[in-house]
Amino acid sequence: MKTNENAHDGKADKPELSHRLRLEERAYYLWLEQGCPHGDRVRHWLQAESELTATPKDEGERRSDVREGK
């Protein structure tokens, strides 16, 4: 029987939960970086999702767009 203390042990091993935890953490840090604005949680979540699912090719294109001012 699991107790409250160890009820969450091993859950981060599941890929979908691990991905969600990374999304939550990234969205939180985006929120902090942008001054903790209210009402932007969906935008932060979608940005985090976009960043975490970007392929290396996508990331390279995004960096070149930033350098070129697009």
Buried (B, 14 or more C-beta within 10 A) or exposed (E): EEEEEEEEEEEEEEEEEEEEEBBEEBBBEBBEEEEEEEEBEEBBBEBBBEBEEEEEEEEEEBEEEEEEEE
